[in-house]
Amino acid sequence: MKTRSIESRDSLPSYRSSLRPAMRRIFPAPFFSLLLAQGPQWEHPRRWTVEYVLYVSVLMALDGSHALKDRFAHARQAVVAMFPRGKRPGRTYQGYVKAAGHVRRHYLRTLQGQLRDHQRRVAEAWWERDGWVAFAVDGTRIELPRTAANERAFGCAGRDKTGPQLQLTSLYHMGLGLPWAWRIGAGTESEQVHLRQMVKWLPRGVLLVADAGFTSFDLLRSLRDRHVEVLVRMGSNRTLLTALEDVRVRIKGEIVWLWPTKKQSKYPPLKLRLLRLAQANHTPMCLVTSVLDEQALTDRQIGQFYRRRWGQEVFHRSFKQTLAQHQMRSGSAARAKSELDWALLGYLALGLWSVEALIAAGHDPLEWSPAEALRVVRGAMRSGGRLGRRGTLVRILRRAVKDHYVRTGSKSARNWPRKKSDHPPGVPKLREATARERHCAQRTYERIIMT
């Protein structure tokens, strides 16, 4: 009996009711023409277009196979089904890698900018929460195969007997629950350096929420100069000054200054508002903010925004565990960073589909479940786009929400051998400013006024 090729045009079902229109909502056809007009000449016109590379890369990030070649085969088959009457992408994984590398070098920033613009369009009333456009920032490490090329390029940044790693630092939009921008570097690179490189992608006047790893004087000063308000946790490794100026202690907040001794001859002090939040372990959590007006940012809002910062931790867990991106699979250094970039684009596309569907149904976008949404998209990929009586992809994604169960047991896992036991940040040191420091601050203010 004669068998029909899996790529026969008559045997391929249509994706018009599912993935193709979902892709086109994020990346409309005119966008690719504009993209090519802004970049260098495209070197793969016959088999690999920019659109094909993007679609295959996103679907590879969402596929559940372990090997990259298996992910490529499944994603390519899905793209062939999405364009049954068009030219088909190349068959070889090596050809795709070459085309994807070219896209990453010349067009990735534009693709990320398009995703940020789409987030802004679909956010609607959820762009702000409690009167603020709020972002969180944090970093995590991604494991790499222990090849000689990866070790030479990235080194080993973890504990003893660990392999090469990538440092991923991301900005997370707290209204939608989606990554806004990211930077990727070697595991030894600093989160604070990555943040200073990403500040240009933050709108003016936003509130940036961070943990105790982002408290350096230079970083906070640069954020202030960029008109970015901060809410950051202070640990015991920082010393804050009191009574630097003639300011009375407020009822709901205390005015403090961050002014390291080495910076006092060059820069003025940073004026901050200190709050202490009670915790179950009786050790207060100390937060400082550059928003001094208690009416603009109340204590209640501060507590809510810092609790919402946990959403970024959930994003890291979902990306690394649910999407199985805790370790890249590429043995070459350049391909490993490219693989992580495309994986983040895939996660963001999945989130945008889900968030857009929830907002259209009148639901809170923070209710979207990466695990449930991933099951829906993988089902559409396996079924050839035939979603049957369940409805369109958008209609099904409206039901991909978190479970609202009440936890009855302990959330902490049993003592795993490699489980981290890091101590939480302590309480910052407070000391009264000396007479010399008050005099130096006054001279600094006068010099600024004169200039």
N, C-alpha and C positions, 0 to 999 in steps of 0.2 A: 504494500500500500504506500502510495507516494505521500510524503509529509510536506507540509507547507512551511516555509521559512518563517521564523518568529518575526522577521522584519517585513513580511509581505504586506503591501499596502492594504490589501483587502482584509487582512486578519487583524490589523491594528485598530483598537477601539479609539474613539475620540475622547480627548481631554477637555472639550469645550465646556463641560459642566463643572470642572473642578480646578485642576492645577494651572492650566494655561491662563485663564482669566485672572486667577489669583496673582500670578507672576506679573501679568500686564498691568494690574492695578498699581503695583509698586514701581515697575519699570515699564512705562508705556513705550510703544514703538518709536515715537519721535525722540525719546531720550537717547536711544542708541545712535541715531544720526548726529545729534548734538554732541554726544560723547566722542565719536570718531573725528568730528570736526575740530575738537579741542586738543586731541592728542596726536602722536606720530602716526605715520601710515601703518595700517593694519597689515601684518605680514602673513596672515593665514586666511585669505579670502575664499578659498575653494571649499574646505570642509569645516573649518572652525570659525564661526563668527563670534563676535563678542557676546551676542545674545545666547548662543549655544553654550559658550564657556560658562556664563553666569548661571544658566539654568542647571547645567550638569553639576557645577560646583555646589550650588545650594542643595540639590537633591542628594548629592553624595554625603553632605553633612548630616542629612536627616535619615539616611539609610542605616539599617541596623547591622550590616555585615561587618565582619572584623577586618578583612583584608581590603586595602585600597582598591585593588583591581576588581574585586567583587562589587564594591560600592560603585565604581565607575561603570561596570557593565549594567547594573540595575538602573543607575541614573541615566545612562545613555539610552537604554531601552525606553525609559519613560519619556525622554525628550523626543525620541523618534515618534512615539505615539502622540505627543503633543502637536507635532508638525507633520501630519501624515502626507501632505502634498508638497512639502518643502524638501530641500536638499538635506541629506542626513549628515550628522557630524561624523568625524573620523572614527574608525574602529579601534585604533590602538591607544592604549593608556599613555604611551610615551608621547604621542602627538598631542593629547590633551594636556599633559604636564607642560609641554613647551608653550602651548597657547595660553594656558592659565598663568604661567609665569610672566608672559608678556602683558597680560591684562593687569596683573598685580602691580607691575612696575610702573605702568603709565596711566592706569585708569582707576585704581582702587580708591584713591582719595575722592574722586568724583562720584563713584558708586556709594561710598559712605555718606557723602553730602546729600545725595538723592534720598537715601534712607532717613537721614535726619529731617529733611524737608517733608517727607511723607509722614513721619511721626508728628510733626507740627500740624499738618493738615488734618490728620485723623483724631488728634487729641481733643479738639473742641473744648468743652467745659472742663476736661480733666487735665488740661495743660497746667493749671494752677491747683494747688490744694492749700486751704486755709490762708488764701491771699498771697501765697508765694509760689514762684516757679523754683522747685527744689530739686537738687541733684545730690547724689552720693558718690563718693570716690573710694575705691579700695583696690587691692591687688591680690593676685593669686599666682601660683606657679603651676606650670604644665610640664609633665614629664616628657622626655624624648627617648627614642631608642639609643642605646649606648654604643653608638658607632664612633669610629675615630674622627670622622668629619664633624659630628655634632659636639664631641668633646673639645676639639680644637676651636670650634666657633663659639661655643657657649660656656664651656667649663662646667664645673659642678658647684652649685650654690647651696645645696642642702646639707644634711648631716653627713657623717662618715658613711662610706660605701653607698652613696647615692649617685645616680647618673646625671647626665646633662639635663638642664631645665630651661624653660622660657619663662620670663616674667611678664605677666599680663596685668596691666593696670587699666581700669575702665571707669568711665563716667556712666552713672545709672540714673535714668529719669524716674523720680519717685512718684510721679503722677500716673505714668503708664506702666511702670514695672519693666522697662526695657532698657538695654544698653544704648547709650547715646554716642559714645566715642570710645576708642581704646588705643593703647600703645603696646607694642610687643618688642621685647628686647631679651638679652641674655638674662639668665637667672640671677646674676650678680648686680644687675642694674637697679637703680633706686626708684621706688614708687613716687617719691616727691619730684624727681627729675621728670618722670613721665607726666605727672600732673601739670607741671609748668609748661610742658610742650602741648598739652591739650586745652589749656585755659582759653586759647583763641577760639575754640569751638563752643564756648559757653556764652549764652546771651548776657547782656549787661543787666546788672541788678538782681541776679539770681541768688539763691541761698545754697551754699555748698556745705554738705554735712560729711564729716570725716571722723575717723577714730584717732587714737593717740599716736599713730604713725605719721601724721601730717601736721606737726606742730612747730616746725622750724620757723625761726624769725624771718628768714629770707623768703620762704614760701608764702607765709601769711602776708608779708608786706607786698609781694608781687601780686597776690590776689586782690588786696585792697586797691592797688594801683590800677587793676583791671576792672574795678567797680563790681567785684564779686564779694558778697557778704558770706561769712563763714560761721559755722557752728561745729566746734571741734572739741573732742574730749582731751583733757589735760591729765598727764600722768605724773608720777613722782620724779621723772627725769627733767622736769621744768620748774623754774623758779619765777614766781610772779611777784611784782612789786605792788605795795600799797602805799597810800598817802604820798604819791608822787606829786599830785596837785591838790589844791584845796577843794576836794569834792566830798560831799557827805555820803556816808554809806546809805544805800537805798534799802527800803523795806524788803523788796523782793529780789534784789540783786546787789552785787558788790562790784564796784569799779576797780579793776586791776590793770597793770601794765606789763607787757612782755617786752623786756629790754635787756638782752644779754650784755654782759660787761664789755665784750669785744666789739659790740656794735654801737656803743654809746657815743663814740667820737665821730661817727659817720652818719648815723640815722636817728631820727626821732623815735620815741617809744610807741609801741602799738597799744592803743587804749581798747580795753575789752571789758565785757560784762561777765562776771563769774556767777554760776549757779551751782548749787549742790543738790543732787537728787538722791533721796534715800533708796537703799537697796536691801534685799532680803538678808545679805550677809553683814549688815550694819556698817559697811564701809561705803561712804557716800561716793557717788559718781560726780565728778567735777567737770562741768561743761563751760566753755567760754564762747562768746559770740561777739562779732563786731557790730551787731545791731544793738545800740545802746538804748533805744527808745522801747520801753516796756509795752507801749501801746501797739507798736508795729510788730513786735514778736513777743508774745506773752510766755509765761512759764509753761502754760498748758501746751502751747504750740511747740515749744522747745522739746518737751517730753515726747510729743507725738512724732515730730520729725526725726528725732534720734531713734525712736523705736522703729520707724519705717526704714531706717538705714539697714535693718536686718534683711530687707528685701533683696539687697545686693548680695548678701551671703547666700540667700536662696537661689539667686541667679547663678552664682558660681557653682553651687551644688547641682542645679539642674543641668547646666552646661557640661559639667565634668562627669556626672553620674547618669542622668537620664539620657543625654545624647551620647554618652560614652566617649567624651572628648578629654578625659583626664590624662591621656597620653597620646601624643601624635605618633603616626606610623611611618613617617618619612625618614629615611636614613641620611639624606643630604641636608645641610644646614639651610640653604635657600628654600628648598621645598618644604621644610618643617615650618618655617614662618609663614609661607604661603598657605599651607594646609590649615594653620590656626586662623589666619585671616578669613579664609573661606568658610571655616566652621562657624565663626562668629557671625558672618553674614547669613549663614543658614539659620542659626538660632534667631537672629533678629527678624528674618523674613517670616519664620514660624510665629514669632510673637506678634508681628504686625497683622498677619492674617487673623489671629485669634482676637487681638485687642480691637481691631476694626469691627469684627463680627459682634463682639460684646457691646461696644459703644452703640452700634446701630440698633441693638435690641434693648438699649436703655440700662445696661448693667455696668457695674464698676469694672474697669479694665484690670484692676489688680486681682480680680477673681480668676483670671485665666490660668489654666493648668498646663504646664509644658508637657507633662506625661500624657494627659488625655489628648491634647492637640497633636502630639507626635503620633499617637495611635491612629488618629483620623487621617493624617497625611500619609502615613505609611500604608494604611488601608487603601487610599486612593491610588498610590503608586502600584500596589500589588494587583488591584482589580482593574487596572487599565483605565481608571477614571470613571468606571461605571459604579456610581454610588447607589443605584437602585432606588428603592422606595424611601431611603433615609433622607433624600433631599440633596441639595447642592452642598458644596464644601462649606460655604459661608453659614448655611443653616445648621449644619452639623457642628461646626466650631462654636456656635452659640451655646452648646451644651457641654463644651469642654472646659469645665470649671472645677475649682477645688472642692473637695469634700468638706462639709462643715460638721465634722464629728467632734465629740468632746473627748479629749484624752483622759483615760482613767489610770494608766500606768505611768511609770517613770520614762522620761524621754531619753535619759542618758543610757548609752550602750554599755555593755560589759567591758571590762578592761582589756582592750586589744593590745597586742605587743607594741605596735607602732602608733598608738593613740597619743596625740599631743596632750601635754598637761601644763600649758603655759599659764602663768599667773596673770590675772587681769591688771590693768594699769592702776597704780596707787593714787594717792592724793598729791597734787602739786605742792611744792614748798612756797610758803608765803612769808615775805619779810618786808618790813617798812623801808622805804627808800631813804638813803642817807642824805645829808645836807648837800654833799657834793653832787649826788645824782639829781637832786631837785634843781640845783643851780645849773647843771649841765643841760637838763631838759629845757629850762627857761631860755638859755642861750640858743639851743637848737631851734626852738619855736621862733625866736626873734630872727634868726638867720633865714628861716623859711619865709617869714613875712617880708623881709627885705628883698629876697630874690623873687 
